Amino acid sequence: MKKVLTEELIYEILSVVEEIPFGRVASYGQLARLIGRERNARLVGRVLRIADEYGDYPCHRVVNHAGRLAPHFPGQRALLEAEGVAFLPSGHVDMARFRWDC
């Protein structure tokens, strides 16, 4: 069986993460579509969990499709708020206002 998570794929995902503008967010699915792997949002999440091993990337700008934050990233909200990203009363990012239009 071919190994799915290659160094090339990791850097492809991280290069797209690097393009997310300051004050904007993208969803895991959005990133998967941008690299041509529409149904691999979870794969994107796997890569983001190990991203610090590959350099400094703005992974805090990636949320789920509903704007929910990563469950094991306690500083994510503070980083997004520092960039001016607003949250709904539910605690989710206001995707209508802050989703990256790519």
Buried (B, 14 or more C-beta within 10 A) or exposed (E): EEEEEEEEBBBBBBEBBBBBEEBBBBBBBBBBBBBEBEEBBEBBBBBBEEBEEEEEBBBBBBBBEEBBBBEEBEEBBEBBEEBEBEBEEEEBBBBEEBBBEE
